[in-house]
Amino acid sequence: MRFAPSRYNTLADTADGRGHLVFNAFTGALLELGDSEYAAVSALHEAPTPGLGTASGGPASEPLPEVSDVLRERLVRAGVLVPQGFDEREALFDIRRRALASPDALLLTLAPTIQCNFRCTYCFETHRQEVMAPAVEGDLVRFIVAQSAGVRSITTTWFGGEPLLQPDIVERVQRFTNEWGASRGIAVKRGIVTNGYFLADDMVARLQRLGAWEMVQVTLDGLPGTHDQRRVLLGGQGTWHRIVANCRTALAAGLPVNLRINVDRRNAPSLGALLDVLIDGGVVPAAHVSLGFIVDSTGACAHVKDDVLRDEERARIVVRFDAELLQRGIPPTATLPSPICGPLCSVESRLGFVVAPSGLIFKCWHQIDGDATQAIGHFSGSHVPNADAKQRRWQRYDPSIRRGCSNCSALPTCMGGCPWEYERLGRVEHGECDPFRFFPRELVTLAHAGMKLPGRAGSSQPNQRLAR
């Protein structure tokens, strides 16, 4: 059998410059190579081959450079070499189509209220005084029963507004979901997106009684002075100190806090200084830290447009931030980018639903405060005027028909990116681009360095591994 290099390979050096790496974004495998092995792999990529990066499957115009049998086996096992004529791009889209056709996970984003005690300056929601009524709560649990038939897992992500303004609803629905899943052999995964203001001792204990949480996401907006101008209470008061204190409480109790730092053009230069404050404050590295980027995603936050960073600017900030983490002995924000083998989000999943406190059902959480004209249904079964049109809107989302996405070497890591952002940006060829598109070598080097930190050697996440 003849082989060609995968179109999804990235060749890089180790951070110390003394070793070499090859990463395959299709399989998620990372190989460490010696000088001679790296030279051989580099020669394979430089050889003129019609099959390289294409689906032509034709014979090579010249024989590929020879590699040892042992190295060839390693490269084939890692997906770095693929059979000539194997169309990786079509294989990716086939995996996606099959996953979307037969979903085995129920994905629920649940908002018990649209109310919020914060008035963040860039929020995409228009907060209403709306709380899930008992009748709607009853409809919700019946919906969970109906939609979970035949699934292997249920993921509940509590959202809002601020979900912890209504902890009783969270408790009742989550407890029901836990018990229903246990009675049917269905795994239940729990997550919550909270501003952190109510995450004190009593609330932490209530959450822990509901089982282990996959993720408790809390957001900061930079250094205390910056944060306290942007993530403010209804009365305009700052929130930094209380949020950070609550994060310490949650972490001490064992909750997996994911500290999201919202970034735009104004606060990006201070990220290194922010890390030092969080380390000194005992929050990092106990909390996993990640970057989120502010976008003018809806009309409610259109005024922040001038502060929104472009895709390549975001990618540059991710690289710089991961380097800052490693300098402090902390793993980077992400390890190697995982190949996406299923739906990106609730939009792409046939069993993905965003639930408003009114009982309206949407596909995207950017619609959480929308009205019936944007919904795909209602728990009660009452008429929703544009349900069919809204379903078709999202079903049309297909990165395989976009030339820019289809031909991108970062395709396995983002599969076209956020559907909402693709529509909002109005780009024909590609949507919102992953940082890996712009700086693959740098991100592979940084991820590998993170895996080599003391206590982490050989560690990996699913589909992100050192292939031997």
N, C-alpha and C positions, 0 to 999 in steps of 0.2 A: 504493500500500500504506500502511495506517495502522500507526503504531508507538506503543509505550508504553514507559515506563522499565522496565528490568529490575528484578526483585525483589531482585537481588543487588548492587545499587549501594551504594557508600559515598561520601558527599560529605565532604570535609575541606579544611582549610587547610594550606598549607605551614608548616614549622616557624618560618620568619621572619615569618609573618603577611602576607606581601606577595603571595602567590599562592594558587591554589585547585587542588583535585584531585578527580577522580572515579575510583574504582576499581571494577572489576567482578569479583566473585569467581568467576563462571562461566568467564570467558575468561582471567582473570589480568591483564587490561590496565589500565594506569594512564594517565590523561590529565592533563596540566597545562593549566589553563584561565585565561584572563584574566578580569577583573572582569565584563565584559559576557557572556562565554560562561558563566561560572559562574552568573550571574543567570538566564540562559536555562535552564540545566540544572536549577537549583533550582525554577524555575517549572514545569518539566515534572513534577517530583516532587510538587509541591503541587497540581497540577490534579486535580480529581475525575474518575476514570476507572475504570469497572468492570473493565477489563482489567488495571489496574495490580496486579501481584503476584498475579494469579489466572490461571486457565485459562479464564475465562469466554468470552473472545473476542468479547464483545458490543460494540456501537458505543459510543463515548464519549458521555457525557451532554452534554459540552460539547467543542468542538474543543480539542485540545492547543495550548498556546502555540506560536507560530511560532518556528522557528530557521532560521538561514541554511542554504542547501544544503550549504555547505562543512562547517559544524559538524554538521549532520545526518549527513553521510557519515562523519565521524570517529566520531560516537557509535554509529552502526550497526556500523561495522567493529570497534569495541572491545566490542560487546555491551552497551553502556550503554542503547541503544534496541533493542528487539526487536519483531518483527511482532506486532501485537495478536492475541491468541488463541494465541500460541506458549506452550506450557506448559513453562517452563524446568525446573521441578521434575521433571516426568515425563521430560524429556530427560536430566537428570542420572542418574536411576535407570535409564533405558534404556542409557546409556553404561556404567553399572556392571554391569548384567545381561549385556550383550554381552561386556564384558571378562572377567567371571567365567566365562562359558560357553566362551570360547576363549582360555585363557591361552597366552601365547607365551614365558613366562619361568619357569624352574625356580628356586624360592626355597628355599635350604637353610640352616637354622641348625644348625650342627654342634658338638656338645660331645664332644671327645675324652676328657674326664674330668669327673666331678662334684666331684673334689677341689678344694680351694682352700687357699692358704696364708694367706688372710685370714679373719677372723671379724667381718665388719661387723655392727654392732649391729642393723641393720634388714633383713638379707638375707632374701629370700623362699624361699631354698633350705635344705634340710637336707642338708649335704654328707656324701656317702658316699665310701669309699675305692674308687671305681669308675673303671676305665680301659678304654678300648676295646681289646678283644683282637684279635689278628691275624685271626682268623676273621671277626669282626664288621667289621673294616676291609675285608676282601675282599668281604663282602656289601655294604658301603656303596658301593664303587666299581662293583659290578654294578648296584646300585640307581640310581646316577647315570646309567649308560649307558641303563638301561631307561626312566627318567623323562624323559630329555632328548631323546627322539625328537620331532623336529618343532619344538623350541623355538628361539628366536633368541638367548636369553641364559641364562646360569646365574649366579646370585648366591650366593656362599658367605659366610656370616657365622659366624665362629668364636666360640664361646661356651663357657660352662662352668657351674660351677666356674671355674677359671682355665685357659684353653686353653694358655697358654705353659708350664704344668707338663708338657705333652706335646708339645714342638715337633716331635719326629720324626713323630708322627702327622699333625700339621698339614702338615708338609712333604710327606709322601708323598701324602696325599689331595689336597692343593692342586695338587701337581705333576701328578698324574694328571688332575685336572679341567682344568688348563690345556692339557695335551697333547690330551686328548679334545676339548675345545672347538675348539682350533686345527685338528685333523684334520677336523672337521665344519663348520667355518665358524660356530661358535657363540661369541658374545662371552662372556667370563668376567669377572665383577666380584668383587672380593675385599674383605672387611671383617673386622675383628676387634674384639671387646669384651674388653678386658684391664684388669686392675687396675694395670698399668704397672710392677709391681715387678721384672719380669724384662726390661724393655725397654732393656737396656744395649747396648753396641756390637755384641757378637757376635750377639745376638738380632735387632737391627735389620738387620744384614747378611743374616741368614738370611731374614728376611721380604722384604727387597728382592730377593733372588734369585728369589723366587716371582712377581715382576712388580709392576706398579703397583697400589697399594691405593686403593680408594675412600675408606676410612675406617678410622682406628685410634682407637677410643674409649677414653679413659682418664677415670677419675672422681676428683674431689676433693669433699670435704665441707665446704668453708668454710676459714676461716683456720687456720693450722697447729695451734693449740691445740685447736680444735674437731675438725678432721679426725683428729688423733692420738688422740682419744677414741672415734672412731666407726669409722674404717677401720683396724683394728688387725691385727697378725699373730696367729698362733695363741697365741703367748705373751703377747699384750697390748701389744706394742711398737708405737709409732707408725710411720707410713709416709710422711708428707708429704714430707720432704726427699729421700728416694730417688725417689719418684714424680716430683717436679718436676725433679730432675736428669735422670732418664731421658727425660722429655718434651723437655727441651732437646736431648738426644742425638738423639732420633728426629727432631725438627724440623730439626736441623742436617744430618741425612742425607737430608732430603727427604720423610719420611713425613708424610702429612696427619693430624695429630693433632687429634681432636675432643675438646676438654676439656669433659666434662659435669660440671656442678656440681649435686650432689644437694641439694635444698632442702626444708626443713620449717619448722615454726613457730619452731624455736629458732635456726636460723642465717640465716633470711631477712634480718634487719636488718643483717647485716654484709657483704652482697654487694658494696657499693661499696668497702669497705676491702679485700676480697679481690681485686677487680680491680686495685687499686693495687699490692698485693703481687705479683701475677702479672705485671704490666707491669714493675715494678722487677726482677723475677726473670728477665726475658727470655723468658717463655713466651707471653704475650699481647702483641701481636695475632698473632704467628706461628701460634699454635694457634687454630682456630675454637672459640669458647666457646659453650656452650648450657646451658640449665637443664633439669634433670630433677627431678621432684617425688616424694618418698618417699610410698608408699602402703602400706597394710596389705593387700597383695594376696593373701596366703596365710596359713594358720595359723601358719607359721613366723615371721611378722613382725607378728602381731596386736597385740603389746604396744606398737607405735608409734602406735596409733590416735589418741591424744590430740594427737600432733604433726602429724598429716596436715592439710594445708591444704584448704579448700574450693575449688571451681572458680573462683569469682569472686576469691578471695584470690590464687590462683595467677596469674590474669590480671592483677591489679593489680601483682604482683611482676614479671611479664614486662615490662609497660609501664615500670615504674620502672627495671628493669635495663637495658632497651634505651636509655632516656634516659641512664643512667650511662655506657654504652658510647659513645654519641654525644658526650657532653661530653668524652670522652677521645680523640675523633677515630677511634673504632673502629666499624665497621658493626654494626648491631644483630644480635641472635642469629639472627633470620630476616629475610629480605626479605619481599616481599609473599606472603601465603599462597597456595600453589599449589593450583589446583583438582585434586581427586583424581579421576583418570579410570580407575583400575584398582583392584586389591585393596589394602586398607590394609596387610595383613600376611599372614603364612603362613596364618592362620585363614581368610581370605577366598579365598585362591587354591587352586584345585584342584591346582595343582602347588607348593604350599607345605608344607614338612615341617620339623619340629623333631626332630633326631636325637640320641638319648641314647647314651652309650657302651655301654649294654647291647644296643643294636640295636633297642630300642623306638622307635616313631615316634609323635610327637604333632603336634598342630596349633599349640599356643601354647607360647611359651618359658617361661611361668609353670609349665608342667607338666614341665619338663626333668628334675626329680628324681622324677617320679611313677612309679607301678608299672604293671603290665600292665593293671589295671582302667581306667586313664585313657587308654590308648594306642589308636591307630587301626590299628596293625599292627606287624610285626616284620620286619626284613630277611630273616631266615631263612625266612620264611613260616610259622613256627610259630603256633599258635592264640593269639589275643588275645581274651579273653572278651567284651569290650564294644565291639569295633571298630565295628560297624554303628551302635550307639547313639551312640557318640562322634562319628562322622561326622555323624549327623543333628543332634546337638547344635549343631554349628557351622554346618551348612547352614541352620538355622532363623534364624540371625542376619540380620536384614533391617531396616535403618533406615527403609525406605520405609513401613513399617506403623506407625511411631511418630509420633504427631501432633506432638510437640515438635520432633523432628528434621526432619520433612518441612516444617514451617512456619518453620524457622529461617533467618534471612538468612545465617548462617555455614555452611549445609549444604555448599556446594562445598569448603570448607576442611577439613572433618573427616569428612564422610559418616557421621556417627553416632558417630565415635570408637572407642575400643578395645573390641573384643568382650568381652574378659575383664573389663574394668572395668564394662561394661554389665551383665553377669551378676552381678558381685560387688556392685554398688551396688543392684541390684534395683529400678531405676526403671522405671516403665511407659512414660513418654512420651519420655525421652531418656537418653542415657548420660553419659559423661564429656565435659564441654563444652570446646571450644577457646577460648583467650583472645579470639579474634576475635569471639566472640559478645558479649562484655561491653564491649570497648573497640575497636570497629572504626575509628573516626575517629582515635584516638590511634595505633593501630598502622600505619595507612596513612601518617599524617604522619611517624612515625618511620622507616618503611621508605623513604619518599621521601627523607628527609634522609640516610639511609645511602647511597642511590644517588648523592647529590650530593657525597659526601666527595671530597677531592682524589684523583685517580687512579681514581675509580670512576664518573665521570659517564657516563651512558648504559649502564652495565653492568647485566646482568640475568641471571637464571637462567631455565631453560625455564618458559614460561607465566607469567613475571613480568617485565613489560616496560613501558617507556614507549611508549605507542601514539601515533604522530604523526598 
